[in-house]
Amino acid sequence: MGYSLDFGWLAGAVGAIARGAATTILLIAVTTLAGTFLSILGAAGKRNGPKPLRLAIAAYVEVMRNTPFLVQLFFIFFGLPTLGIRLDPILAAMLAMTLNMAAYTIEIVGAGLDAVPRGQTEAALALGLRPRLVFVKIVLPQALKVIYPALTSQIVIMMLESAVVSQIAVRELTYEADMLQARTFRAFETYFVVTLVYLGLSMGLRRLLVGGGRRVLGAGVS
């Protein structure tokens, strides 16, 4: 017996798909801002902080990069309540995504910091600038320009990994797709449409990040 494609259900599902996509966008927006901020602090601390801090950051990076994101998510959502720390699903998802992304972007930002010639820092310090001002005004902008393409790719990857948070009932795009296919029994059509939505989100996010990077960081971002 042949299978007949039927997209008639889609008219009534646009709202659910749109809500799921909006939640996915919210997750990646918060994760991008918080994860990038933490990665800058982590990369700076790993290179210039005291030894205990450097060791702690290195251990954090290794643990987060060598364990599955799903396990990290379950630990935060199901494990922390045993210690009396209970988070709403969306807050747990944001925390897990931020910590996971920061572990990867610490190394990315660190590579950018290493790419800035040491002589520039020494020259700025010799002119009497404070170390923090040297880092913020001289070193960091150049580092971000160097690593921006890699950072952009990591943000897109994190957006795609956000599908995992459907496992703790966060009503993002994959969760809504699961609910739709369960109600319509049209798994192929549902996931085909959602795949196209994810593709559009990925392409749109990449274009937004590249365009924004060009305006903020100047020429050289691609």
Contacts in CASP RR format, 6 or more apart in sequence:
PFRMAT RR
TARGET T0000
AUTHOR 0000-0000-0000
METHOD contacts of the structure
MODEL  1
MGYSLDFGWLAGAVGAIARGAATTILLIAVTTLAGTFLSILGAAGKRNGP
KPLRLAIAAYVEVMRNTPFLVQLFFIFFGLPTLGIRLDPILAAMLAMTLN
MAAYTIEIVGAGLDAVPRGQTEAALALGLRPRLVFVKIVLPQALKVIYPA
LTSQIVIMMLESAVVSQIAVRELTYEADMLQARTFRAFETYFVVTLVYLG
LSMGLRRLLVGGGRRVLGAGVS
3 188 0 8 1.000
5 188 0 8 1.000
5 189 0 8 1.000
6 186 0 8 1.000
6 189 0 8 1.000
7 189 0 8 1.000
7 193 0 8 1.000
9 180 0 8 1.000
9 184 0 8 1.000
9 186 0 8 1.000
9 189 0 8 1.000
10 189 0 8 1.000
10 193 0 8 1.000
13 180 0 8 1.000
13 184 0 8 1.000
13 190 0 8 1.000
16 176 0 8 1.000
16 179 0 8 1.000
16 180 0 8 1.000
17 173 0 8 1.000
17 176 0 8 1.000
17 177 0 8 1.000
17 180 0 8 1.000
17 193 0 8 1.000
17 194 0 8 1.000
17 197 0 8 1.000
19 171 0 8 1.000
19 176 0 8 1.000
20 171 0 8 1.000
20 172 0 8 1.000
20 173 0 8 1.000
20 175 0 8 1.000
20 176 0 8 1.000
21 173 0 8 1.000
21 197 0 8 1.000
21 201 0 8 1.000
23 90 0 8 1.000
23 170 0 8 1.000
23 171 0 8 1.000
23 172 0 8 1.000
23 173 0 8 1.000
24 159 0 8 1.000
24 162 0 8 1.000
24 172 0 8 1.000
24 173 0 8 1.000
24 201 0 8 1.000
25 201 0 8 1.000
27 90 0 8 1.000
27 93 0 8 1.000
27 94 0 8 1.000
27 97 0 8 1.000
27 159 0 8 1.000
27 162 0 8 1.000
27 165 0 8 1.000
27 170 0 8 1.000
27 172 0 8 1.000
28 97 0 8 1.000
28 155 0 8 1.000
28 158 0 8 1.000
28 159 0 8 1.000
28 162 0 8 1.000
28 205 0 8 1.000
30 94 0 8 1.000
30 98 0 8 1.000
31 94 0 8 1.000
31 97 0 8 1.000
31 98 0 8 1.000
31 101 0 8 1.000
31 155 0 8 1.000
31 158 0 8 1.000
31 162 0 8 1.000
32 101 0 8 1.000
32 155 0 8 1.000
32 158 0 8 1.000
34 94 0 8 1.000
34 98 0 8 1.000
34 102 0 8 1.000
35 98 0 8 1.000
35 101 0 8 1.000
35 102 0 8 1.000
35 105 0 8 1.000
36 105 0 8 1.000
36 151 0 8 1.000
38 98 0 8 1.000
38 99 0 8 1.000
38 102 0 8 1.000
38 106 0 8 1.000
39 101 0 8 1.000
39 102 0 8 1.000
39 105 0 8 1.000
39 106 0 8 1.000
39 108 0 8 1.000
39 109 0 8 1.000
40 109 0 8 1.000
40 140 0 8 1.000
42 57 0 8 1.000
42 102 0 8 1.000
42 106 0 8 1.000
42 109 0 8 1.000
43 106 0 8 1.000
43 107 0 8 1.000
43 109 0 8 1.000
43 110 0 8 1.000
43 113 0 8 1.000
44 113 0 8 1.000
44 135 0 8 1.000
45 53 0 8 1.000
45 54 0 8 1.000
45 57 0 8 1.000
46 53 0 8 1.000
46 54 0 8 1.000
46 57 0 8 1.000
46 58 0 8 1.000
46 61 0 8 1.000
46 106 0 8 1.000
46 110 0 8 1.000
47 54 0 8 1.000
47 110 0 8 1.000
47 113 0 8 1.000
47 114 0 8 1.000
48 131 0 8 1.000
57 106 0 8 1.000
60 103 0 8 1.000
61 103 0 8 1.000
61 106 0 8 1.000
61 107 0 8 1.000
63 103 0 8 1.000
64 72 0 8 1.000
64 99 0 8 1.000
64 100 0 8 1.000
64 102 0 8 1.000
64 103 0 8 1.000
64 104 0 8 1.000
65 103 0 8 1.000
65 104 0 8 1.000
69 96 0 8 1.000
69 100 0 8 1.000
69 161 0 8 1.000
69 164 0 8 1.000
70 164 0 8 1.000
70 167 0 8 1.000
72 96 0 8 1.000
72 99 0 8 1.000
72 100 0 8 1.000
73 92 0 8 1.000
73 93 0 8 1.000
73 96 0 8 1.000
73 164 0 8 1.000
73 165 0 8 1.000
73 167 0 8 1.000
73 168 0 8 1.000
74 167 0 8 1.000
74 168 0 8 1.000
76 87 0 8 1.000
76 92 0 8 1.000
76 95 0 8 1.000
76 96 0 8 1.000
77 87 0 8 1.000
77 89 0 8 1.000
77 92 0 8 1.000
77 96 0 8 1.000
77 168 0 8 1.000
80 86 0 8 1.000
80 87 0 8 1.000
87 95 0 8 1.000
89 165 0 8 1.000
89 168 0 8 1.000
89 169 0 8 1.000
89 170 0 8 1.000
90 170 0 8 1.000
92 168 0 8 1.000
93 162 0 8 1.000
93 165 0 8 1.000
93 168 0 8 1.000
93 170 0 8 1.000
93 172 0 8 1.000
96 165 0 8 1.000
97 158 0 8 1.000
97 161 0 8 1.000
97 162 0 8 1.000
97 165 0 8 1.000
100 158 0 8 1.000
100 161 0 8 1.000
101 154 0 8 1.000
101 155 0 8 1.000
101 158 0 8 1.000
104 154 0 8 1.000
105 151 0 8 1.000
105 154 0 8 1.000
108 147 0 8 1.000
108 150 0 8 1.000
108 151 0 8 1.000
108 154 0 8 1.000
109 143 0 8 1.000
109 144 0 8 1.000
109 147 0 8 1.000
109 151 0 8 1.000
110 143 0 8 1.000
110 147 0 8 1.000
111 146 0 8 1.000
111 147 0 8 1.000
111 150 0 8 1.000
112 142 0 8 1.000
112 143 0 8 1.000
112 144 0 8 1.000
112 146 0 8 1.000
112 147 0 8 1.000
113 139 0 8 1.000
113 140 0 8 1.000
113 143 0 8 1.000
115 142 0 8 1.000
115 143 0 8 1.000
115 146 0 8 1.000
115 147 0 8 1.000
116 138 0 8 1.000
116 139 0 8 1.000
116 142 0 8 1.000
116 143 0 8 1.000
116 146 0 8 1.000
120 138 0 8 1.000
120 139 0 8 1.000
120 142 0 8 1.000
121 134 0 8 1.000
121 138 0 8 1.000
121 139 0 8 1.000
124 134 0 8 1.000
124 138 0 8 1.000
125 131 0 8 1.000
125 134 0 8 1.000
129 137 0 8 1.000
129 138 0 8 1.000
141 217 0 8 1.000
144 151 0 8 1.000
144 217 0 8 1.000
145 217 0 8 1.000
145 218 0 8 1.000
145 220 0 8 1.000
145 221 0 8 1.000
148 213 0 8 1.000
148 217 0 8 1.000
148 221 0 8 1.000
149 221 0 8 1.000
149 222 0 8 1.000
152 206 0 8 1.000
152 209 0 8 1.000
152 210 0 8 1.000
155 205 0 8 1.000
155 209 0 8 1.000
156 202 0 8 1.000
156 205 0 8 1.000
156 206 0 8 1.000
156 209 0 8 1.000
159 201 0 8 1.000
159 202 0 8 1.000
159 205 0 8 1.000
160 198 0 8 1.000
160 202 0 8 1.000
162 172 0 8 1.000
163 172 0 8 1.000
163 173 0 8 1.000
163 174 0 8 1.000
163 198 0 8 1.000
165 172 0 8 1.000
166 172 0 8 1.000
166 174 0 8 1.000
166 175 0 8 1.000
166 178 0 8 1.000
169 175 0 8 1.000
173 194 0 8 1.000
173 197 0 8 1.000
173 198 0 8 1.000
173 201 0 8 1.000
174 194 0 8 1.000
176 194 0 8 1.000
177 190 0 8 1.000
177 191 0 8 1.000
177 194 0 8 1.000
180 186 0 8 1.000
180 190 0 8 1.000
181 187 0 8 1.000
181 190 0 8 1.000
181 191 0 8 1.000
184 190 0 8 1.000
210 221 0 8 1.000
210 222 0 8 1.000
211 221 0 8 1.000
213 221 0 8 1.000
214 220 0 8 1.000
214 221 0 8 1.000
END
